[in-house]
Amino acid sequence: MMYLITFGLAVAGALAAPVIESRSIGIVWIEYFPEADCQGEWLENNVFVDRGQDTCAPDPTTTWKPYNSFLIRGNDATRALNFFSTADCSIGNGGTVVTAPGGHAQCYNQHIGSVQFA
C-alpha cells in the first residue's frame, strides 16, 4: 500500500511540472522618481507582464503622479519592452520611445505614456 501511495504522489508531481513551467511569464518591475537619473524619493512602482501579445498598454501611473525618470528594478522578460511617451504606443507628433531589452535593468529619463512588448 505504501508503494502505491508513493507512486501516486510521484506521478501527480510529474504531471504538474509541465503546467507550472508553462505558466512562466516575463515581468518587468519599474520604479518612478521625481527627478532625472532616478534621483529623489521613490514615488511609486508598477509591473508590466509579458503575456506573449504585442498589444499597446497605457501606463496608469502617468495620470496621477508627476515624475521625470523610471528605473527598471527587475526584468525577467525574454522580449524587449518599448516605453513610449505617448498614450498610443506611437512616436508621431514628437513622441519618443526607449527600448529595454529582455533581462535588462537601467534608469531612463522619460515619462511613460504606454508600453508594448516586441
C-alpha positions as CSV (number, residue, x, y, z in Angstrom):
1,M,0.0,0.0,0.0
2,M,2.8,2.4,0.9
3,Y,4.4,1.9,-2.6
4,L,1.1,2.6,-4.2
5,I,0.8,6.0,-2.4
6,T,4.4,6.9,-3.2
7,F,3.9,6.0,-6.8
8,G,0.7,8.1,-7.0
9,L,2.4,11.1,-5.5
10,A,5.3,10.8,-7.9
11,V,3.0,10.6,-10.9
12,A,1.0,13.6,-9.7
13,G,4.2,15.6,-9.2
14,A,5.4,14.7,-12.7
15,L,2.1,15.7,-14.3
16,A,2.0,19.0,-12.5
17,A,5.5,20.1,-13.5
18,P,4.8,20.9,-17.2
19,V,1.8,23.0,-16.1
20,I,3.9,25.1,-13.7
21,E,6.6,25.6,-16.4
22,S,4.1,26.7,-19.0
23,R,2.9,29.5,-16.6
24,S,6.3,31.2,-16.6
25,I,5.8,34.7,-17.9
26,G,8.2,37.7,-18.1
27,I,7.7,40.5,-15.6
28,V,9.3,44.0,-15.7
29,W,9.2,45.8,-12.4
30,I,9.8,49.6,-12.5
31,E,10.0,52.4,-10.0
32,Y,9.2,56.1,-10.7
33,F,11.3,59.0,-9.5
34,P,10.6,62.7,-9.4
35,E,14.0,63.8,-10.7
36,A,16.1,62.9,-13.7
37,D,18.6,59.9,-13.5
38,C,16.3,58.2,-10.9
39,Q,17.1,60.7,-8.2
40,G,14.9,61.9,-5.4
41,E,12.5,60.0,-3.2
42,W,10.9,56.9,-4.9
43,L,7.3,57.7,-5.8
44,E,5.6,54.6,-6.9
45,N,6.2,51.3,-8.7
46,N,4.5,49.3,-11.5
47,V,4.7,45.9,-13.1
48,F,4.3,45.1,-16.8
49,V,3.6,41.5,-17.6
50,D,4.6,39.9,-20.9
51,R,1.7,37.7,-21.9
52,G,3.1,37.0,-25.3
53,Q,1.0,39.6,-27.0
54,D,2.2,42.7,-28.8
55,T,-0.8,44.9,-27.7
56,C,-0.3,48.5,-26.6
57,A,-1.0,49.2,-22.9
58,P,-1.4,52.6,-21.4
59,D,0.6,53.3,-18.2
60,P,-2.0,54.2,-15.5
61,T,0.7,55.9,-13.3
62,T,1.0,58.7,-15.8
63,T,-2.4,60.1,-14.8
64,W,-1.7,60.8,-11.1
65,K,2.0,61.1,-10.4
66,P,4.4,63.7,-11.8
67,Y,7.8,62.0,-12.4
68,N,10.8,62.5,-14.7
69,S,12.5,59.2,-14.7
70,F,12.0,55.5,-14.1
71,L,14.2,52.6,-13.0
72,I,13.7,49.1,-14.2
73,R,14.3,47.3,-10.9
74,G,13.8,43.8,-12.1
75,N,13.3,42.3,-15.6
76,D,12.9,38.6,-16.3
77,A,11.2,39.2,-19.7
78,T,12.6,37.5,-22.7
79,R,11.4,40.1,-25.1
80,A,12.2,43.8,-25.3
81,L,9.7,46.3,-23.8
82,N,9.2,49.6,-25.5
83,F,8.3,52.6,-23.3
84,F,6.5,55.3,-25.3
85,S,6.0,58.9,-24.2
86,T,2.6,58.9,-25.9
87,A,-0.6,57.1,-24.7
88,D,-1.0,55.2,-28.0
89,C,2.4,53.5,-28.5
90,S,3.5,55.8,-31.3
91,I,6.3,58.2,-31.9
92,G,4.2,60.6,-34.0
93,N,3.8,64.3,-33.0
94,G,7.0,64.4,-31.1
95,G,6.6,61.2,-29.2
96,T,9.7,59.3,-28.1
97,V,10.4,55.7,-27.3
98,V,13.1,53.9,-25.3
99,T,13.6,50.1,-25.6
100,A,14.7,47.9,-22.8
101,P,15.9,44.5,-23.9
102,G,14.7,41.5,-22.1
103,G,16.6,40.9,-18.8
104,H,18.0,44.4,-18.9
105,A,17.7,46.8,-15.8
106,Q,18.5,50.5,-16.2
107,C,17.4,54.0,-15.4
108,Y,15.6,56.0,-18.1
109,N,14.8,59.7,-18.3
110,Q,11.4,59.6,-19.9
111,H,7.8,59.9,-19.0
112,I,5.8,56.7,-19.9
113,G,2.5,57.1,-21.7
114,S,2.2,53.5,-22.8
115,V,4.2,50.3,-23.2
116,Q,4.4,47.5,-25.7
117,F,6.4,44.2,-25.8
118,A,8.2,43.5,-29.0
